């Protein structure tokens, strides 16, 4: 069969929970490609003697198979004749043929009368005699047939969504069609979901009683023949069926199905003594009403199960040895065991993100990101799931990227961001309060702050450009520009003295100002015109209307500081609940933006001065203005920069976040009366810092925060400062989203051994439940490693948090190698979330140790900034003390340890190898070896200007003594260097210097340079390159810590004992 045949598991139990296996039976639908022929009559539509499929199928017709079990014949080998290729595939059809098709289909009443709709109703079937059948093969003379299910032309009410619909969408007067459906890794109730590569579907025999050992010799293994599984696109793997992208494969040239070499290795399947493995579906499984029409739904396709015996069949050369006999202790262990993660499994991980709870709390929109391995890219769609539970549905086109879902305040529209043809800008919307079709663009719903009655929205934006030129004038100017045809970076910028002699012969880069490059975007051209200042003003717009009014017109910005925004969504300028006042943040003296920027530019040219640069500053204050405009009133003169403004529900107070003007100070939530006065710190001496927060109608504040390596949700009472944790545990949560009455909260949650999924809970943390299970199939197949959390006291009395992840296949009494991971930043943190890199090395049979040394975020400002000017000092001691602690364990082989890290972690890895040779292998990622050269080539000079107290010439001692290149002659550790060609954060020159230094000193070293990649390769890089990097890390540490002979298998499988044990 052609490669684009796609099979989809069809669940026969409508009430099953998300991600659960099917009920006592399972069917498969095969989607076959469109042909050029019109539908034939319902009767007599059979294959030819050669096994060809009928030439009367539309693009999305299906062949449904009901898999049943025949009693296996001991030692028998089944053969299968598969249908041949389809002729005339994907040929265009004339309109007349389409109408004839429709009329003929109506006349013959082909297909199903109703598919599963958005409410999960069961589909109705027409009698069997009105549907064509197809012979799909034979076994020992038995012809296997199945009905062809053609979509009905009968109209029905459905809710159309953006792009091709998720469900069957027949319509009167049009050719029946079935829309493309999502490619995910989770079983769906909808018919026709294409299966992912290696999608695992647990079948009922996995829950069957233990096999009757008296019914067959103990050496016999009851296996599903591979050639039979090929028919439905499956490969047997233990207790489960692995669904392949194609529903069937043609046999290799010169070979027929059924030959031993066609049989993939499979684990024994338990065989009940007296009941079939797959029972026929019950009436209620497909038709809740239980009518007898169920019998007409399918013609069973009998796939005969053959039994292979270990005593009579020898393995084919080159294949693995046959597994233990069914029922033996070894077989049971194999059946229940999960396998190790491999780098290739990364392609199957689904990332769930960006939850948005509807205003009424009934629906949750979110994004689903999958990896399209064959296209070397990620794909993101917007999905929606009922908040009370149910099947998630895809709401945006599968052909276009869609992100950032958010609801209109009235809940009528679901907005999202997408770059697609046929519109202006990137904001699109789907109508949610009535049936809708394609996504549209709506201009009456700008993002901003709303009063209690939602009658209008307040937001900030620059004033309209009255000096803008017409399109004709601009075109005329470009035609007279001698450099218009040059590449943007080659054109002479504003202020340039030199010019190209011949614009046609210069394709370099012309730079006169900073910045001129950024990580990600790459080289960015300098402006070609004198800078123009466009301060942001406050705008008011009636919700749902396109007319807007600017209520301010000043040379200073509202809600921004000198052109730098505080963020949108109502935090730049916020309206009071009664809609009468607008609060905003602006320059403390309301100076024009041009003056504020000129002052900053002047200060940036001065050498570091601790008295001036470390003193608390007051750059901005909070102001209030009437909704009709007028003179602003200062609420209070407060030190620091106030951010995240929020009105209290009664409109009498404002809450905000501030560090009181000290850059290294602890951020706190303050509450101040709108009429002025002293702000109150409502968090007191709480050791952690707040994340985002919002007022609730009851006058309390709901706040998220990072608590070391985990995150949690809190309620804060502003009256007494009481802080109550309502959602927590050993996990990381993100994207908290609330309904308008603050009764529910939706969020993303992940744990060390669980990838991301969507959750919802009551606002008090009760009734928490999971809404999605996109990674359930992968979780059921792979043995994710968990980690033991521990803390210890380090230099200066600091408590350090750390984790030790177990190797795959861990067995007490054995020793395993260890790899130390060091995070970047340094002001970031590891934590209680799933991380592919940790799982990658643990799956190879190694301990993975990761810590949050001083300098990490999540432990308070004092902890975070304690390494300032002292990188590689006490943070190094924190890290090494964790190594000392775990090295004393009897199951850790301290003679086989490695170290790795990226960015700051890459610097620290190189730094460690200059100080000790206790590590037998190292891997540096996006590293820094020389702080002098880094400063001159990076896009982030501000980092070391703050952390190292000035520019290199202001404080040369720090830049010198903290550069690993100064001590390269001490390094003895074999090192793998990984760097990206387009990394402007830690440029390639840093890795080049380190490679040359190690090579000249005779240290074993390899250097991998990834093209088309930047500083974020390990997070958002091209999938092929990202997975290649995972494989190389695994190979490197396997070679040096386990053994050269294990390198080849390191990235494909793990041995039963975990690979690295001794």
N, C-alpha and C positions, 0 to 999 in steps of 0.2 A: 504494500500500500504506500502511497506517497507520503513523504515526510510530514506534510502539513495536516495529516489526519491527527486530530486531537481528541483524546478521550477524557471524560469527566466522570468522577464518581457521583452517583445519584443516591442521596440518602433516602432511606425508606421510612424513617421515623421523624415526622415533622416536629416532635416535641423534644428532640435531643438537645443537649446543651452545646454551646459553641465549642468547636474543637474536639468534640467527642466522636468516637468511631460510629459507623452506621449500626443499625439495629441488627436483627437476626438474619438479614439478607442484604445483599448489595447488588446494584445494577450499574452498568456502565453505558454511557451514551457516546457514540462515535460520530464526530462531526466530519462530514465528507465534503470535498470541494464542489463548487458549482460546475455544471457541465453545460454544453451548448444546446442540449436537447430539451424539448418541452416535456412536462410530466406525462408519463404514460398512464394508462388506465389503472385503476386500483388493483384489478385482478391480474394474475398471470405475470407479474413483474418479477422475473427470476433472473438469476445469473446464467451465463452461457456455460458450456461444458468446461471452458477454460477457467471458470471461477471469477469472471469479471463482475464488478458491481453493476447494477442496472444503470442505464444512462439517463435516468429520469429524476435525478436528485438536484435540489437547489443547493445554494451555497452553504446553508446552515441546516440541511436535513440531517437526521441522525439515524444511526442503527443502534437500537437498544439491545443489550445482551443481559440476560439473567443467568448468572453463573450458578450452576448446581454441581453437586458431587455425585459421581458414580462410584461404586465400590471399586477400589483399585485392584488391578490384576497383578499379582506378585511378579516382578521382573519384566512386566510388559513395557513396551515403548510405543507411545502413541505417535501418530503422524498427523499433520494438519495441512490441508490445502487452503491457502489464503487467497482472497480475491486478488485479481490482477489489477493493473493500473486503469485509471479512468481516462477515457479519451475526451478530447476537446475541453480540457479544463480551463476555466476562467476566460472563455471566449465571450465577446460582447454579444448582447441580445438586442434585437430591434424592439421598438415599442409595441409593434403589432403582436410579436410573440409573447411579450409580457402580458398583454391583455388576454390573449388566447390561453396563456398559462392560468391566469386568474379565473377565467370562466370555466376552464376544464377542472381546475381544483375545486371550485364551488360545486360543479356538477357531480364530481366524484366524492365530495366530502372527505377529502384525504386528511389524515393527520389528527392532531389532538385538538379538542375544542377549547381547551384552556390550559395555559401553563401555570406554574406557580406564580402568583401575583405578589405584589408588594406586601400583602398581608399573610402570605404563606398558605393560601387555599390550595387544596389538592387539584391536580389537573384532571379533566374529564377525558375519556377516551372514546373514540368511535369503535363500533364493532370491528372485529378482526378482519371480516371479509371486505371491509372498505379500505384496508391499508395494504400496500404492497409488501411483499416479503422478499428477503434476499438470502440466498444460500451462502453462508460464510465459511463453510468448510465441512470436513467429514472426518470421522474416526472409525476405523475398522468397518467401513461401509455405511456408517451412520451419518446422514446429512444433517448439518446443523443450520437452522434457519432462525431469523429474527425479523421482526417487523420494522419497516421504515417509518419513522415518525415525522410527518411533514407538518409544519406550522399551519394552524387553521387560518382561514381568511375571515372568520367571524369577528366582528368588532367587539371590543370590550373597553371599559374605562380603565385607563392606567395612568400613572403619574410619570410623565416623560421627564427625563433628567438631561443634564448637559451632555451633548455628544451622543454617540450610539448608546441606546439604553442598556441597562443591566439585564433586563428580563425580555421575554418575548413580547414584541410590540406589534401585533397585526393591526392593520387599519383598512377600512373599506376603500376600494379603488386603487390600492397599491399592491405591489407584489409582496407576498408574505416574506418576512425576513426575521432573522434572529440576530440581535446585536452582539458585537464582541463582548466578552465578559472578562472580569479581572483575572490577572495572573498572580495568585497569591499562594501561600503555603498552608492554607487552612481549608478543611472540608467545608463546603457550602451546601445549603439546602437547595439552591437554585439549580435547575437542570442545565447542563451545558457549561459548567465552569471548567475551563481548560486546566489541566493538571500541570504542575511545575515539574521540572526534572527532579527525580528522587523524592517526589512527594510520597509520604508514608501514610497509608490508610490501614488501620488495624481492622482485621476481619474477625468474624465471630469465633472462629476456631481458636483464637488466642485465649478465649474465655471458656473454652470447652473443658470438660472433665479430663483428667489424665487418661492417656491411651490405655486400652485394655491390652496388657502385655501378652495375654494368652491368645489374642486374636491373630498375632503374627509373630514371627521370630524377632527376638530382640535386636537382631542385626539389621532389620529392615527399617528403612526410612521412608515414610509416606511423603512423597514430594509432588509438587505441582510441576508437570513438564514445562520446560522453558518455552517450547514452541507453542504450547497452549496459552501460556501467559502472554506471549508476544501478541496474540490475537487481541487482547484487551489492553495492551501496553503496559504490562506489569512484569516485574522480576521478583522472584521469591527471595525474601530475606528473613529467615527465621519465622517468627509468628506473624509477620506483616507482609503486605504486598507493596512493592515500590512501583509507583505509577510513573511511566516514562513519558516524554513529550509526545512521541508518536504512539498511535494505538496499535500499530503493527509494523513489523519490519519484513522486508523481502529477504529471503534466504540468500546467503552469499552465492556468487556464481559457482555452478557446478556442485552445489550441495543442497540437500533438502532439509526441511525442518525435521527434527526428531533425532538427528545424529547426535551422539554423545557430546561432541564439541560445541553443540548449540546450547547445551544445558549449563546455565550459570550455576556457580556453587550456591547451595541453599541449605539452610538449617532444617532439621526435621520438624514436621508439623504434627502436633498431637492429634490422634485420630480417634474420635468416639467410636465405640464398638457398634452401636446400632442406630445412629442417627446421622443425617447428612451434614456435611460441614456448612453448607449454605442452604438453608431451607427456603422454599418459595416464599415470596412476600405475602403477608397477611393482607386482608382487605383493608383494614384500618391503617396499614402502613402507607398506602398510597391514597386511599379514598376514605376520609374520616367517617363518611356515612355508612361504610361497610357494605355497600351494594355489591352484587355478584359481578358487576362489570369489570371488576379487577381481573377476573380470569381472562378477559379479552385484552388486557393491557400489554402483555408480553407473550411471545412464543419462546419458551425456554430454549436457550442455546446450550446444549449439553457438552461441557468440556470434560473429557474423561481424565481422571487423575491416575497417573501411573506410579508404581512403587519400584524404587531402586533398592537393591540389597547390597550391602557392603561385601558380602561373601562372594557374589557372582559377577560384580562389575568393577573392574579396575579403573582408577582414574586415568584420564587422558594425559599424555605427556604435557608438562607445562602448567597443569592445573593444580590447585591446592588439593591436599588429601581430603577425602570425604569426612564430613563431621560424624560425631558419635551417633550410635543408633538411637532412635526415638525411645524415650523412657529411661535411658541411662542417666546416671548422675551428671556426666559431662554434657549430655544433650540438654538437660534441664538448665544447667548453668549457662550454656550458650544461648538457649532460648530466651532467658531472662536478662541477659547482659546487654547493655548499651555499648555502642562503639565509641572510639575516641574521635574528637574533632580533627578535621584536616583543613588545610587552607582553602581547599575547593569548597568546603561547606559554607564559607563566608558568603558565597553568592546567594545562598538560600535564606539568609537571615533577613527578616522583614523588620523595618524600623517604623514604629508608630510614633506620631508626634503632633504638636500644635492643636491640642484639644480646644474646642469652643462650644460651650454649653448654651443652648438656645435660651432666650429670655424667659420663656415659660418653663424651662427645665425639662422638657420632654425629649429633646434630641441632642445628641452630641456630634458635632462635626470634627473631623480630625484628618490628618494626612497619613497615607500609607506609602512608604518608599520601598521599592523592590529593586533588585539588580537584574538588568537584562544582560546576562553574561555574553550572549552571542553578539550583542551590539556594543559591549564595553562601556556601559553607561548605567546610571541610576534613573529610575522613573518614579515620579511622585504624583499621586492622585488625591483628591478629596473624597472621603467616605463619610457616611452618616450612620449612626446606630441609635436605636431607641434607648433612652436613659433607663428604662425599666428592664432592659434586656431584650435580645432578639438578634436577628442576623444583620450584620453590617452590610451596607449597600454602597457601591461606588456611585458617585454623583457627578464626576467630571470625565471628560473624554479620555480614553486610554491612549490617545495619540498625541496629547499635548501635556506638558508639565503644568501642574496646578498646585499651589501652595497657599499657606497663610489663610485658612478659613476664618471668617468672622461673620457674626449675625448683624443685621440691621436692628436698631433698638426696638422696632415693632415686631420683629420676627418674620416679616414678610419675605425678606431676601437673605440668601446665604451668599456672602461676598467671598471672593478668593482672588489670588494673584496669579496671572497667567500671561505669558507672551504668546499671543495667537493672532492670526490674521483676521482682518475684517473689523478692526476697531482702533480706538485711540487709547494709548496708555496700557496699563497692565491690570486694571481693576475690572473684574467681571462679576456677574451675579446670576443666581438661579432663583426663580420664584418658588417659594416654599408653602404659601398658603392656598395654592390651587395648582391643578395640573399645568405643567410647563414643558417647554421643549428645550431648545438650545440656550446656552448661556447668553446673556445680554449685558449691555453696559448701562448702568443707571447713575445719573449724576446728582441725584437729589439726596444722597446719603453720605456726606463726607464724614470722615473719622473725627471725633472730637469729644467734647464734654456736653452732657445734656442735663437740663433741670429735671425735677421730679416728674413733671407731666409729659416729658419727651416732645414738647411742641417745637423745639428748635435745637440747633447744635452750635456750639462755640468752638472755634479752632484758630490756629495761627498759620499765617502764610504771608509771603511777600506781597506788597501792593502790585496791582496790575502795572505792567510796563507801558506807560503812555508814550515813551519815546521809541517804542518798537517800530522798526521799519516794515513796510509792506513787503510781501513776497517778491513783487517785481523789482523793488528797490534793492532788496538783498541779493537777488539773482544778478542784477546789474553790477553790484559791487564785487561779487565773486568773479564775474567775467573779466573785470579789470584787474583782479589780483594776480600778479605774475606767479605766485606760489600756491595758488589754489589747487593745482593738480599734484602737488607734492604730498608725501605721506605726512600725517599730523606731527610726528616727532621731528621731521626734517625741516619744517617751516621755521623761519626766523621768529622767535618769540618777541613779545613786547620788551623793549629795552635793549635788544641785541644790537651790537655794533657791526658785526660781520654779516654778510649776505652771501648766498651761493652765487658763484660766477655764472653757472648755467643751471637753473632749477631742474632741468631734465636729467642732469648728470650727478646729482647729489641725492643719495638715499640713506644718509646717516641720521644722527640725532643731534639736535641743537638745543642746548640747555643753558639757562642763565639764572635759574632760581630753584629753591627747594620748596616742596618735594618734587621729584621728577620720576619716582618709581614707587610702587607699592606691592606688597606681597599679594598675589591674586590677580589684580588688574594688570600688573606688569609696569612697563614704562608709560608714563602719563605726560602728555605734552604740556609745556608751560603756556600760560595765556598769551594770546596774540594781541590783546587790547588792554588798555589801562583798566585796573580793577574798578568795578562799579559796586556800590553798596546798595543793597536792597533789604532794608530792615524788615523783619517779620511784624505784621500787624494783626490785630484781633478782628476776626470776621464772625458774623452771625448769619445763619441760614436756616430757614424754616425746613423742617424735616420733610423730605419728599418733594421739595421744590428746588428749582435750579437758581432762583434769584438769591443773591447774597448781598450783605451790607458790611462795609468796613467801618468799624466804630472808632478806630485810632488811625492817626497819620503822623508818625513821629520819626526822627532820625535814629532812634534807638529801637532795639528789638524787644518784643514781648515774649516771654517764655524761653528766650535764648540769651546767650551771653556772647556778644562779639561774633555772632555768626555760628556759634556752637550750640546745638539744640539739646534740650533735656529729654527729648522723646515725645512721641505723640500720644494719641489715645486719651486726651483730656488732661495730661500732666503738664503741658506747656502753658495753657491758660484754662482754668476750670471755672465753671459757672456754679453759683450757689443753688441749693435745692429749690428755692422759690423763684429762681430765674431772674433775680434783680441785680446781682453783682457778679463780677468776674475778677478772680484773683490770678496774679501772674508774677513771675520773677523777672527782674530786669537789673541793669547796672545800678550799683548803689547810688550813684549821682545822676542817673539817667543821661549819661553822656552818649553822644552818637557812636555808632558801631565803629566808624573809622577811627575815632580817637582811642577807643578801647584797644583796637588791634594795633595801632601805632605804638601804644605803651607796651604791649606785649612784645612786639618786635624789638623795641629798644632794650628791654630787660633781657631778652634772649642773647643779645650780643655781649652782655657783661659777664665777667668771670664769676665763678661761684663765690658767694658771700654768705656764710652761715647766719650772720645777724639778719641780713635782709631776706634771704631765701628760706630760712627756717621759722621766721616769725609768723604768727597767725595772721590771716588776711580776711578782709571783708570785701568781697568783690560784688556781691549781689544782695538784694533784699526783696521782701514780699510786698507787693502793692495790690490795691483793690480799686476798681473802676466801675461805675454804674453800667448796666447793660446798654444804656442809650449813649454811652460815651461820656467824655468829660475829663477833668483833671484827676490823675491817679492819687491815691492816698497811701502812704507808707504804713504798713501794719506795725513794724518795729524795726529798729536798726540792730541787726544780729550779725555776729561774726560768722564768716564762712559763706558757703553757697548752699542755699536751700533748694532741695529737689523734691519731686514726687508730691506735689501739693494735692491735698484732698480735703473737701469740706465735710464737716460732721453732718449727720442727718438732720439736725435742727438748724443748721446754717449759722451757728454761733461760734464755731471753732474751726481752725485749720490745723491739719496735721502735715508734717513734712519731715524729711530726712536731712541731717546735717552732721558734719564732723567738727563744727565750730571753728572752721578755718585752718585746722591743722591737718596737713596732708596725711600724716601718719596717725591721725587721731581715730578714735573709735566712732563709727557711725551709729547714730541713735535716732529714734522716732521722737519728735517733739510735737507738742500740742500747744497752740496759742490762741487766745481770744481774738476774734476779728477786730475788736476795738482797740487792740494793743495790749501791752503788758509783757511780763516775762514768760518765755516759753517753758514748758514742763517736760522733762525727760521721763517718758512713761516706761522706759525699759530699765531704769536704774543702773545697777552695776552688773546686769546680766552679761556673762562673758562673751556672748556671740553677737554678731551683727545682723541686722534685719535685711531681708530681701524685699520683694514687693509686698504691698499691703493695701487693704481697702477697708473703709468703714462699713459696718453692717447696720441694718435698720434699728437694731436694739441698742445702738450707741457703743458697741464694742468694735474692736479692730481685729480682722483676720490677717495673719502675717505668715509668710513662709520664711524659712531661714536654713542656712547650711550649718549643721552641727557636726563639725569635724568631717568625717567621710560620709555622712548621711545627710538627708534633708528631712524636714518635718514641717507640719502646719500647726500654727498656734492661734489661740484667741488671747487678746490682750484687753484688759479692762483699763481704759484711760483714767478712771477715777481713783483707782488704788494701785495701778501698776502690776496687777496679778497676771502672770503669764501661764497659760494652760496649753499643753501639747495635746492636740486632738487626733493627729495622724502622724505616725512615725514608724519606728522599727528599723531593722537593718536593711535599708534599701535607699534608693535615690528616687525622688519624685520631682516632677517639673511640669510647667505649663498649667498651673492651677487656674481653673475657669469656673465662674459662678453664675447661677441664674439671677434674675433681677431681684428676687426676694431673698436671696442668700439662704436658700433651704438646702441646696446641693452644691457639690464641688466635683468637677471632673479633672482628671490629671493623668499623667503618664508615670508609670512606675517600672522600675527595673531592679533586679537583685543580682548578686555576683554570679549566680548560676541561672538567671532567667533574663532573656532579652526583653525589650520594651513591649508593654501592652497598655491598653486604655482601661482606667478604673473610674468608678464613681462612688461617692459616699455622701451621707448626710453631712450638713455643715458642722455638726458636732463630732464627726468621725465615725458615727455608727452606721450600720448597714452597708459597709464597704463591699463592693463586688466588682468582679472583672467583667468588662464588656466585650473584649476581643480575645481571640486566641490564634492570631496569625502565625505564631511560632510553635503552636502545640505539636504539630507533626515533627518538626525538627527536634523539639525538646524530648519527644518520646523516643527518638532514635539515638541521640547523642548524650553521652555521659558528661554533662558539664561539671567542672570541678568547683567545689565550694572552697571557702577560705576561713581559716581560724583567725579571729581578731584578737589582738593583744595590745597592751600599752606598757610603757616602761618610762622610768625617769632618766633624763639625760642631763647634760651639762647645764648648770644654772637652775636646776629644779624644774625644767620644762618637762611636761608629760607628752610623750610622743605616741601617736597611734600608728599601728602597723597591722599587716595581714600576711598570713602564710597560706598559700593555695596548695592543695594536695595534688600530687601527680596522678595522672590517669592510671588505673590499675593498682593503686596503692595497696600494699600488703604489710602489716606490722612485722617487724623483725628484719626488714630489708632496708638498705640505705639507698637514697636517691640523690642525684645531683641537684643543685640549686642555682637559680638565676635571680639576681637582684635587679629590680626595676626602679628607675628614678624618674619622677614626673617633670614636666616642663614648667615654665613660668618665670621665676620660681613661685609666683603668687597664684598657684592653682592647687589642685589636690586630687589624689586618688580617693576611691571610696567604695561604697556598697552598691556598685552597679556592674552590669555585665560589660566585659571589655575583651575584645577579640584577641588582643596580643597576649593577655594573661592565659586565656584558654588555649591559645596556640601552643605555647611552650609546656603548659601543664599536660596537654594531650600527648606530648612527646615523651612523657615520663619524667618530668622535672618539677621540683618544688619551685614556686614563684613567690618571692618575697617582695612586698611593696610597702612603702612607708610614706608618711607625711611629716618630713622633718621641719624644723623651724623655718619660716619663710613661706609655708603653705597657707592657703586661705581656709577659712572656716573655723578658726580657733581664736578669733579676736585680733584687733589691730596690732597689739603689742607683739603677739606671736608672728604675725604676717611680716612685719617690718623689722624684726629682730636681726635679720641677716644683712641689713643695709650696710654697704661698705665692707662686708666680711664674707662674701661668697666663698665657699670652699673651706670655711673655718669650722664654726660650731655646727653648721648643717652637715658637714662631712662627718663630724663626730656622732651626730644623731643617727646617721645612716649606718655607720660602721658598728655602732652599739647594737642595732637590730641584727646585724650579721653575726655578731658575737653571740647573741642570745640564741638564735636558731641553730648556729653551728654546733652548739653543745647537745643538741637533740641526738638520740641514738639512731634515728632514721634519716638524718641528713648527712650526706657525705661531704665533709668540709674540705676534702682534697679535690673536689670537683665542683667548683663554683664559678659562675659567670656574672657579668654586670652589663646592664644596658640602660639606655635612656635617650630621650629626644629633646632638642632645644636646650633649655637649662639642664635637663637630664643628660643631653649629649655632652655639654661642657663638663658636667660633674663626672660622667663616666671617664672621660679623658683625664680629668683631674685625679680621680682615684687611682688610675693606672700609673700616674707619676709618683704616687705615694706608697703603693703597696703592690706586691706581686702575688698576693694570696688568691687572686682570681685567675683562673686558667684560660678564660676567654672573655673578650669584651666586644660590644657592638655600639658604635656611636651613631646617632641619628640627628640630622640637621644640627650639627655641632658648632661650637665656637672654640677655636684654638688660640686666637690672638685677638685680644680686645682692641688693640690699636687698629688693626686692619678692619676688624668688624665695624668699628665706629665709622670709618670712612666709606663703607660699602653697604651698610644696612639701611633699611627704611625706618628704623626705630631708635635713633640716637637718644631720644628722650628717656629711654629706659636707663641707660648707664649715666646720663647726666644727673638723674635723680639717685640711682642706687649707688653710684661710685663718687658722688659729691662733685659733679662738674664734668667738664670735657677732658679729654686725655691730657691736654696741655695745662689744665687747671690742677689735675691730680694724677700726674704720671705714675706715681708709685702704685696706686691701685691697679691701673691698667696693665702695668708691667708684672707685678707680683701675682696677679690673678689669671695670667695667661698660661695655659698648659704648655704652649710651645716653648716656653722658657725652660721647661724641665723634661723635654721630650727624650733626652739622653738617658733618663732613668727608666723608661718604659720597657718592660719585657713581655707584656701580655699580648698574645695574638688578638688582632683587632679587625673587625669588619666595619667599614665606613660606608654609610648610606647617606646620600645627599641629593637634592633635587636641583635640576638645571635652572629653574626659574624661581628659586627661593630667594626673595629679596629681604627676608627677615634674618636668615643666617646664610649668607651667600656662599657660593661654591668655593670661593677662595679659602675659606676656613678649613674645609675638608681637604683641599689640595695641599695646603701647608702641612697638615697632620699626616697625610699619606706620605709625602716626601720625607718628613722627619723620621717616621717609623721605618720606612724602607731604607733610608741611609744608615739607620742604626741596627739593621738586620732583624727587625721584628716581623714575624709573619703578619701580613696585612693584605686585605682585599678592599677594593674601592668600587662601589656601585653608584653610578650616576643615572638618575631616572629622568628621562626626557618629559617635556610637557607637564612638569610637576612643580609645585611650590612648597611652602612650609607646611601645608596641610595635606600632604600626600597620604599620610597614615589615617587621616580622617575623611577627607573628601576627594582624594585623588582618583585617577582613572581606575576602575575596578581591576583590570588585568594587572596593572602595575602595583596596586595595593596588595593584591593576593600574592604576586610574585615576591614582594617584600616580606610578607609573612612567612613564605616558604624559605626564603634565604636566611632569615633569623633562626628558623627552626633547624635548618641544615647546619648552620654555623655552630650553634651550641651543641647540637647532636654530635658533630665531628669532634669537638674538643672535650666535651664532658661525658659522652657515652661511648663513642667509638666510630672511627672512619667507616667501618663495615655497615653501620646502621644509617648512614646518611641517605642513601637512596630511598629507603622505606620510610624515612622520617616524615615526609610530607604527604604520604598516601595512607599510612595505617600505623597503628601502634600494636606492639605485641601484647599478649595476654597478661604479662607481668608488669606492664607499664613501661617497658622499654629501657628505662634508665636504672633499674634496680640492680643491686649487687648483694 
